[in-house]
Amino acid sequence: MAGLAGGAMLAAVGQASAADRITLNVASAYPGNLPQLGTLGRDMTKRINAVTGGSIRAKFFEPKALVPPAEMFDAISSGALDAAWSTPGYWYGKEKALALFASVPFGPQAGEYLAWMYFGGGQDMMQKIYAKYNIHSLICGVIAPEASGWFRKEINSVEDLKGLKMRFFGLGAKVMEKMGVSTQLLHASDIYPALERGAIDATEFSMPAIDLKLGFYQVAKHYYFPGWHQQSTLFDLMISKKKWDAMDETQHAQIEAVCGDNIRHGLAEGEAIQVAALKELQSKGVHIHRWPQEILDKLEAAWNEVVAEHNAEDATFKEAWDSYSSFRENYKIWKDLGYL
């Protein structure tokens, strides 16, 4: 009898444990098989399951499987969606300042960017903005510099940009608009069809290994560098406040640890896989160009105008920009001394 009672007690404990597990359904803005952008999100959910020992059951969902990517923010804010794998830059329409926590034109490389986020107040500021919408956000990935764009024709001056229709992301889109480009934000799976049917004339998306996978080279043969608009890009795991608050401190620490590992993996992998992709693109007839300094200077001048306009219009953007630019100004002392 004692044995039976003990067995029943253990079974009850097991059932309670199962009942206490937290389900975390993660909607992704990127296909799970897309290098870096998708694979980092997919692998993140697997690591959460492994590290938590099953106390959190995270599941990765492909774009549109739960909600369309453009609707993820509102769905998490309302509590209808547990979590999402995305980048803060997608939510410029909600809060302009969030774009500063994704990528910044003529901005820092990953090390400096993360230094501001973790030790310069960036992450606290980002979380404060998200908190207004009942969202808890963790930086959970970073990738190396992106390319500047795919064009059907060679671009020899800023005049050649005028009148183009182009897919462009984040704050860089505002710069391109000052160059006379008509921009729109399209998600990964929508870009190639738009380029193929002529709805857009050009596109930027990501780094060579990712762009190769999406097949842009089949439609546009002129590929430009450097990615002045995204020298590094941050990605985040957005979790509904209700879901985050239901987790205990150990689970919080476990997710934070997974995100730290994801950052390490993404940065190292991103730097390692570009050369092979560039060589393959060249073998497919792609012409690789570097922007002339004259064009880069004009783009940077336009960026400075965008910053001034945003600072004048949006107090939250200005607060974030002041923090970011002050950190960079001080960091430059170390950068100039310490790096070749």
C-alpha positions in Angstrom: 0.0 0.0 0.0 2.8 2.4 0.9 4.4 1.7 -2.5 1.2 2.4 -4.3 0.7 5.6 -2.3 4.2 6.7 -3.1 3.7 5.9 -6.8 0.5 7.9 -6.8 2.2 10.8 -5.1 5.1 10.8 -7.7 2.6 10.7 -10.5 0.7 13.7 -9.1 4.0 15.6 -8.8 4.7 14.7 -12.5 1.3 15.9 -13.6 1.7 19.1 -11.6 5.1 19.6 -13.3 3.6 19.1 -16.7 0.8 21.5 -15.9 3.3 24.2 -14.8 5.1 24.1 -18.1 5.0 27.3 -20.1 4.1 27.2 -23.8 5.9 29.8 -25.9 4.6 29.9 -29.5 7.1 32.0 -31.5 5.9 33.6 -34.8 8.8 34.4 -37.1 9.2 37.3 -39.5 11.6 35.1 -41.6 11.4 31.6 -43.1 13.1 29.0 -40.9 15.4 27.8 -43.7 16.7 31.3 -44.5 20.3 31.5 -43.4 20.9 33.5 -40.3 17.6 35.5 -40.3 15.5 32.4 -40.1 17.9 29.8 -38.8 18.8 31.9 -35.8 15.2 32.1 -34.7 14.5 28.5 -35.3 17.6 27.3 -33.4 16.8 29.8 -30.6 13.5 28.0 -29.9 15.3 24.6 -29.8 17.9 25.9 -27.4 15.2 27.3 -25.1 13.6 23.9 -24.9 17.0 22.2 -24.2 18.3 24.7 -21.7 15.0 24.9 -19.7 14.7 21.1 -19.6 11.2 21.4 -20.9 9.9 23.8 -18.4 9.3 26.1 -21.4 8.0 24.5 -24.5 9.0 26.9 -27.3 7.8 26.3 -30.9 8.9 28.1 -34.0 6.2 29.1 -36.5 6.9 30.1 -40.1 5.8 33.5 -41.3 2.0 33.9 -41.6 1.4 30.5 -39.8 0.0 32.3 -36.8 -0.3 35.9 -38.0 1.2 37.9 -40.9 4.6 39.4 -39.9 3.3 43.0 -40.1 0.7 42.1 -37.4 3.0 40.4 -34.9 3.5 43.6 -32.8 -0.2 44.2 -32.2 -0.9 40.5 -31.6 1.8 40.3 -28.9 0.7 43.7 -27.4 -2.9 42.4 -27.0 -1.8 39.0 -25.6 -3.2 37.1 -28.6 0.4 35.9 -29.5 3.0 34.7 -27.1 6.2 35.8 -28.8 7.9 36.7 -32.1 11.3 36.6 -33.7 11.9 39.8 -35.6 13.9 43.0 -35.5 12.9 46.3 -33.8 13.3 48.1 -37.1 10.1 46.6 -38.4 8.1 48.7 -35.9 9.1 52.1 -37.1 5.4 52.8 -37.7 4.7 52.2 -34.0 7.6 54.0 -32.5 10.3 55.7 -34.7 12.9 55.2 -32.0 12.7 51.4 -32.2 14.5 51.6 -35.5 17.7 52.8 -33.6 17.8 49.4 -31.9 17.9 47.5 -35.2 20.4 49.2 -37.4 21.6 52.7 -37.9 22.8 54.3 -41.2 26.6 54.9 -41.0 26.4 53.2 -37.7 28.7 51.0 -35.6 29.9 47.5 -36.2 28.5 44.8 -33.9 31.0 45.1 -31.0 30.3 48.8 -30.5 26.6 48.5 -31.0 26.3 45.8 -28.4 28.5 47.9 -26.0 25.9 50.7 -26.2 23.0 48.3 -25.9 24.3 46.5 -22.8 26.5 49.1 -21.1 25.4 52.4 -22.5 21.7 52.2 -21.7 20.4 51.1 -25.1 18.7 47.9 -24.0 17.0 49.6 -21.0 15.7 52.4 -23.3 14.4 49.8 -25.8 12.6 47.8 -23.2 11.0 51.0 -21.8 9.5 51.7 -25.2 8.3 48.2 -25.7 6.8 48.1 -22.2 4.3 50.8 -23.2 2.8 48.1 -25.5 2.9 45.3 -22.9 5.9 43.7 -24.7 9.1 42.5 -23.2 12.0 42.4 -25.7 15.4 40.8 -25.6 18.2 41.4 -28.1 18.7 37.8 -29.3 20.7 38.0 -32.5 23.2 40.1 -34.4 24.5 39.8 -37.9 27.5 41.2 -39.8 27.3 44.0 -42.4 24.7 43.8 -45.1 25.0 44.7 -48.8 23.6 48.0 -50.0 21.3 46.7 -52.7 20.6 44.9 -56.0 20.0 47.0 -59.1 19.1 46.1 -62.7 21.5 48.8 -64.0 24.8 50.2 -62.9 24.5 53.3 -60.7 27.1 55.9 -61.5 25.7 58.9 -59.7 22.9 59.9 -57.3 21.0 61.1 -60.4 20.7 57.4 -61.4 18.8 56.7 -58.2 16.0 59.2 -58.9 12.7 57.7 -59.7 13.6 54.1 -58.7 11.1 52.0 -56.8 13.0 50.1 -54.2 12.4 47.8 -51.3 14.3 49.3 -48.4 14.4 48.7 -44.6 14.5 50.9 -41.6 15.9 54.4 -41.3 17.9 53.8 -44.5 14.7 54.1 -46.4 14.3 57.7 -45.3 17.7 58.4 -46.7 16.9 56.8 -50.0 13.7 58.9 -50.2 15.9 62.0 -50.0 17.7 60.6 -53.0 14.5 60.6 -55.0 13.8 56.8 -54.5 10.3 55.6 -53.8 10.7 53.0 -51.0 8.5 50.3 -49.6 9.0 47.6 -46.9 8.5 44.1 -48.1 9.0 40.9 -46.1 11.4 38.3 -47.4 9.1 36.0 -49.3 7.4 39.0 -51.1 10.6 40.6 -52.5 11.6 38.3 -55.4 8.1 38.2 -57.0 7.9 42.0 -56.8 11.3 42.4 -58.4 10.5 39.8 -61.1 7.2 41.4 -62.2 8.6 45.0 -62.1 6.7 46.2 -59.1 10.0 47.3 -57.7 13.2 48.2 -59.7 15.7 47.4 -57.0 16.0 45.9 -53.5 18.2 45.6 -50.5 17.7 42.8 -48.1 20.7 41.3 -46.3 24.2 39.9 -46.7 25.4 37.8 -49.6 24.7 34.4 -48.1 21.1 35.4 -47.5 20.5 37.3 -50.7 21.9 34.3 -52.7 19.3 32.0 -51.1 16.5 34.4 -52.2 17.7 34.4 -55.8 17.8 38.2 -56.5 20.7 37.6 -58.9 18.3 36.0 -61.4 16.6 39.4 -61.9 19.2 42.1 -61.0 22.9 41.7 -61.8 24.5 44.8 -60.1 25.2 44.3 -56.4 26.5 47.2 -54.3 28.6 47.5 -51.2 29.1 48.6 -48.4 25.8 48.4 -46.6 26.0 51.9 -45.3 22.5 51.6 -43.8 23.2 48.4 -41.9 26.8 47.8 -40.7 25.3 45.5 -38.1 21.7 44.5 -37.4 20.1 43.5 -34.2 17.2 41.0 -33.8 15.0 40.5 -30.9 12.7 38.0 -29.2 9.5 39.8 -28.4 7.4 38.2 -25.6 4.0 39.3 -24.3 4.3 40.9 -20.9 1.7 38.5 -19.5 3.7 35.5 -20.7 7.1 36.9 -19.5 5.6 37.7 -16.0 4.3 34.1 -15.8 7.9 32.8 -15.9 10.1 32.6 -12.9 13.6 34.2 -12.5 15.3 31.0 -13.5 13.4 30.8 -16.8 14.1 34.5 -17.4 17.9 33.8 -16.9 17.7 30.7 -19.2 16.1 32.7 -22.0 18.6 35.5 -21.6 21.5 32.9 -21.7 20.1 31.4 -24.9 19.9 34.9 -26.5 23.5 35.6 -25.5 24.6 32.3 -27.2 22.5 33.2 -30.2 24.3 36.5 -30.6 27.7 34.8 -30.4 26.6 32.2 -33.0 25.0 34.7 -35.4 28.0 37.0 -35.5 30.6 34.3 -35.9 28.6 32.4 -38.6 27.8 35.6 -40.5 31.4 36.5 -40.8 32.3 33.0 -41.9 29.9 32.4 -44.7 30.1 35.5 -46.9 33.1 34.7 -49.1 31.7 31.5 -50.5 28.4 33.2 -51.3 30.2 36.1 -53.1 32.2 33.7 -55.2 29.0 31.8 -56.2 27.2 35.1 -57.1 30.2 36.1 -59.3 30.0 32.7 -61.0 26.3 33.5 -61.8 27.3 36.7 -63.6 26.7 39.2 -60.8 28.7 42.4 -61.0 29.9 43.4 -57.6 30.5 47.2 -57.0 31.7 49.4 -54.2 30.0 52.8 -53.9 32.2 55.7 -54.9 33.1 57.9 -51.9 31.2 60.8 -53.5 27.9 58.9 -53.4 28.6 57.7 -49.8 29.2 61.3 -48.8 25.9 62.4 -50.3 24.0 59.5 -48.6 25.6 60.5 -45.2 24.6 64.1 -45.7 21.0 63.0 -46.3 21.2 60.8 -43.2 22.2 63.8 -41.1 19.1 65.6 -42.4 16.9 62.6 -41.5 18.3 62.6 -38.0 17.7 66.3 -37.5 14.1 66.0 -38.7 13.4 63.0 -36.5 14.9 64.7 -33.4 12.7 67.7 -34.0 9.5 65.7 -34.5 9.8 62.9 -31.9 11.0 63.3 -28.3 11.5 59.6 -27.8 13.6 59.3 -30.9 15.7 62.2 -29.7 16.3 60.7 -26.3 17.5 57.5 -27.9 19.6 59.3 -30.5 21.2 61.5 -27.8 22.2 58.4 -25.8 23.5 56.5 -28.9 25.4 59.4 -30.3 27.0 60.4 -27.0 28.1 56.8 -26.4 29.7 56.7 -29.9 31.4 60.0 -29.4 33.1 58.7 -26.2 33.7 55.3 -27.7 35.7 56.9 -30.5 38.5 57.8 -28.1 39.0 54.1 -27.4 38.4 53.1 -31.0 41.0 55.4 -32.4 43.6 54.3 -29.8 42.9 50.6 -29.6 42.2 49.5 -33.1 44.3 49.4 -36.3 
